[in-house]
Amino acid sequence: MAANVLVCIKRVPDSSSEVVLTDDGQAVDGRFAGFTTSPHEECAVELAVQVTAAGGGQASVLTLGDAEAVEQLRNALAVGATAATLVQAEPSTFGPADVAREIAAVVRAHEAEGTSHDLILLGNDAADSGDFQVGIRLSYELGRPVVNGARTLSVEDDHVVARGEGPEGTETYRVPLPAIVTVREGGVEPRYPSVPGRMKAKKVAVEERTPSAEPSGAKRVRMTLPPPVPSNVQILGEGAAAAPAVVDILEELGVLAR
């Protein structure tokens, strides 16, 4: 079956370098580490390309971010995606609920323009902030079934068959399309962009959109670790001379009766 697949990706700091937090402690500072796409989302792009190659349809990518996030969109285009959308905004001001709302807004807009997204793929969780929310929130926004943590998937007879690892082994879910699946790395090996693929990706026009509403923010709470309580050491003496002091302390503690 032909299915249009939309993959939602995020520009994140490269975790192979030293992790440095921003001054407010609310995010990872990637200025000195470089940026990339998370491994979960790289696998999601690979699965989308495989699904559309096998059954037809279009694999497209979407991200919310600043102009520099086009780099991650073009990387996905270079490995087989054929269309890309950038919701241009400052990503640090958008929380998981905001991101889910903006993805849903793009999906509805595309449907109104004649392009449907039968299957939406996301990373299982964000590589930088660790948010495990967007896929589930998007499911509620669009009223679609969602499967979390899939490693492989296929489209069969108007259904998506998603497989992942559970407590007792492999779990298989079969849900009707349109649907949402969050992908965990390890099920497929993402392909590396070829030179012809990169050249082709540069020619694709990236659709740009603006947010549909003002963001409410991540609403994270910064927690601090209190300094350790200093310990006091009292030297009671040396050898047998310390015995009376030890007895006095044991009596103060109530271990010995006076």
RONUBA-180355 format. One record per residue (C-alpha): residue number from 0; residue in three letters; x, y, z. Coordinates in steps of 0.02 Angstrom, whole numbers. Example, Ala and Ser with C-alpha at 12.3 -4.5 7.8 and 13.67 -1.06 7.14 Angstrom:
   i  aa      u      v      w
   0 ALA    615   -225    390
   1 SER    684    -53    357
//
This chain:
   i  aa      u      v      w
   0 MET      0      0      0
   1 ALA     60    176    -41
   2 ALA     74    286    114
   3 ASN    136    462    139
   4 VAL    253    466    289
   5 LEU    300    623    386
   6 VAL    452    616    499
   7 CYS    471    748    635
   8 ILE    652    783    677
   9 LYS    745    901    793
  10 ARG    912    992    782
  11 VAL   1007    938    938
  12 PRO   1185    959   1005
  13 ASP   1306    820    956
  14 SER   1318    708   1109
  15 SER   1487    639   1057
  16 SER   1568    797   1126
  17 GLU   1573    864   1303
  18 VAL   1399    908   1366
  19 VAL   1388   1090   1423
  20 LEU   1230   1168   1491
  21 THR   1168   1342   1451
  22 ASP   1189   1477   1583
  23 ASP   1012   1452   1648
  24 GLY   1037   1263   1660
  25 GLN    880   1229   1556
  26 ALA    959   1159   1397
  27 VAL   1115   1086   1319
  28 ASP   1230   1216   1242
  29 GLY   1285   1154   1072
  30 ARG   1389   1302   1018
  31 PHE   1551   1210   1052
  32 ALA   1493   1034   1007
  33 GLY   1405   1053    839
  34 PHE   1230    997    797
  35 THR   1152    841    725
  36 THR    992    738    718
  37 SER    961    616    860
  38 PRO    991    430    825
  39 HIS    806    392    858
  40 GLU    754    513    721
  41 GLU    888    455    600
  42 CYS    811    281    615
  43 ALA    637    355    590
  44 VAL    695    436    427
  45 GLU    769    271    369
  46 LEU    606    179    408
  47 ALA    505    311    313
  48 VAL    617    292    160
  49 GLN    602    103    168
  50 VAL    412    108    184
  51 THR    388    225     36
  52 ALA    515    131    -70
  53 ALA    422    -32    -40
  54 GLY    243     27    -62
  55 GLY    247    199   -140
  56 GLY    202    367    -68
  57 GLN    308    513    -10
  58 ALA    430    525    136
  59 SER    440    703    202
  60 VAL    522    785    352
  61 LEU    472    925    468
  62 THR    561   1021    604
  63 LEU    529   1169    717
  64 GLY    681   1280    736
  65 ASP    782   1425    673
  66 ALA    854   1444    498
  67 GLU   1004   1336    542
  68 ALA    889   1185    566
  69 VAL    876   1176    376
  70 GLU   1042   1082    387
  71 GLN    955    934    472
  72 LEU    812    940    347
  73 ARG    933    932    200
  74 ASN   1024    786    281
  75 ALA    858    692    281
  76 LEU    825    743    101
  77 ALA    997    677     55
  78 VAL    953    500    112
  79 GLY    786    485     25
  80 ALA    655    605     92
  81 THR    576    709    -47
  82 ALA    497    858     41
  83 ALA    537    963    194
  84 THR    448   1090    304
  85 LEU    525   1212    427
  86 VAL    416   1293    560
  87 GLN    529   1442    590
  88 ALA    538   1485    775
  89 GLU    656   1492    923
  90 PRO    649   1311    982
  91 SER    702   1347   1162
  92 THR    538   1439   1191
  93 PHE    431   1290   1138
  94 GLY    384   1152   1258
  95 PRO    322    978   1209
  96 ALA    140   1033   1205
  97 ASP    185   1180   1093
  98 VAL    282   1068    973
  99 ALA    141    941    961
 100 ARG     18   1082    924
 101 GLU    128   1151    785
 102 ILE    153    980    704
 103 ALA    -35    954    707
 104 ALA    -61   1126    629
 105 VAL     56   1082    484
 106 VAL    -28    913    458
 107 ARG   -200    996    450
 108 ALA   -136   1131    333
 109 HIS    -59   1003    216
 110 GLU   -221    904    215
 111 ALA   -318   1062    170
 112 GLU   -195   1088     27
 113 GLY   -219    910    -36
 114 THR    -72    818     43
 115 SER   -111    690    177
 116 HIS     10    611    300
 117 ASP    -47    433    330
 118 LEU     93    392    451
 119 ILE    187    513    564
 120 LEU    352    458    640
 121 LEU    446    540    784
 122 GLY    595    498    890
 123 ASN    550    403   1048
 124 ASP    616    548   1153
 125 ALA    715    708   1128
 126 ALA    903    682   1128
 127 ASP    938    847   1216
 128 SER    795    878   1338
 129 GLY    738    698   1360
 130 ASP    555    743   1333
 131 PHE    450    587   1308
 132 GLN    290    680   1266
 133 VAL    272    746   1089
 134 GLY    213    585   1007
 135 ILE     78    555   1136
 136 ARG     24    737   1137
 137 LEU     16    735    947
 138 SER    -94    581    955
 139 TYR   -219    676   1062
 140 GLU   -208    829    951
 141 LEU   -249    732    793
 142 GLY   -356    594    868
 143 ARG   -245    457    798
 144 PRO   -181    295    877
 145 VAL      0    297    934
 146 VAL    131    162    962
 147 ASN    284    206   1065
 148 GLY    460    137   1057
 149 ALA    451     41    892
 150 ARG    614    -21    816
 151 THR    545    -80    649
 152 LEU    381    -56    556
 153 SER    292    -92    394
 154 VAL    130    -38    310
 155 GLU     10   -180    269
 156 ASP   -171   -167    210
 157 ASP   -212      7    279
 158 HIS   -124    -34    442
 159 VAL     48     -1    515
 160 VAL    131   -149    597
 161 ALA    256    -88    727
 162 ARG    377   -197    823
 163 GLY    475   -155    980
 164 GLU    555   -233   1132
 165 GLY    448   -261   1287
 166 PRO    482   -338   1458
 167 GLU    452   -514   1391
 168 GLY    528   -497   1217
 169 THR    469   -429   1051
 170 GLU    299   -343   1050
 171 THR    200   -318    888
 172 TYR     62   -189    868
 173 ARG    -55   -175    719
 174 VAL   -152    -12    712
 175 PRO   -256     68    572
 176 LEU   -193    214    471
 177 PRO   -181    361    492
 178 ALA    -70    332    643
 179 ILE     80    395    741
 180 VAL    233    294    790
 181 THR    381    347    896
 182 VAL    542    260    846
 183 ARG    685    196    953
 184 GLU    857    170    877
 185 GLY    927     -4    849
 186 GLY    803    -83    729
 187 VAL    879    -17    568
 188 GLU   1044     56    514
 189 PRO   1026    234    448
 190 ARG   1106    258    278
 191 TYR   1245    384    251
 192 PRO   1209    527    129
 193 SER   1294    503    -40
 194 VAL   1370    644   -140
 195 PRO   1230    635   -272
 196 GLY   1104    632   -130
 197 ARG   1177    790    -53
 198 MET   1178    878   -220
 199 LYS    997    831   -250
 200 ALA    948    888    -75
 201 LYS   1018   1062   -107
 202 LYS    895   1086   -249
 203 VAL    739   1045   -147
 204 ALA    640   1198    -94
 205 VAL    608   1192     93
 206 GLU    432   1247    139
 207 GLU    433   1379    277
 208 ARG    290   1410    397
 209 THR    264   1518    550
 210 PRO    196   1453    717
 211 SER      8   1445    733
 212 ALA      7   1513    911
 213 GLU    119   1588   1044
 214 PRO    215   1455   1142
 215 SER    178   1423   1325
 216 GLY    355   1358   1354
 217 ALA    430   1201   1427
 218 LYS    388   1251   1607
 219 ARG    538   1159   1674
 220 VAL    587   1183   1855
 221 ARG    771   1205   1894
 222 MET    826   1103   2042
 223 THR    986   1130   2138
 224 LEU   1091   1011   2239
 225 PRO   1123   1083   2413
 226 PRO   1303   1086   2472
 227 PRO   1353    943   2585
 228 VAL   1336    972   2771
 229 PRO   1510    991   2845
 230 SER   1560    857   2968
 231 ASN   1648    893   3134
 232 VAL   1785    780   3199
 233 GLN   1828    776   3383
 234 ILE   1991    694   3435
 235 LEU   1962    606   3600
 236 GLY   2143    564   3631
 237 GLU   2266    426   3595
 238 GLY   2275    249   3662
 239 ALA   2214    211   3838
 240 ALA   2203    397   3879
 241 ALA   2053    413   3764
 242 ALA   1951    282   3860
 243 PRO   1869    402   3986
 244 ALA   1815    518   3845
 245 VAL   1738    372   3751
 246 VAL   1641    321   3906
 247 ASP   1578    500   3927
 248 ILE   1513    505   3748
 249 LEU   1429    335   3764
 250 GLU   1341    398   3921
 251 GLU   1285    556   3829
 252 LEU   1212    448   3692
 253 GLY   1120    341   3818
 254 VAL   1215    184   3773
 255 LEU   1286    170   3948
 256 ALA   1192    207   4108
 257 ARG   1273    330   4225
//
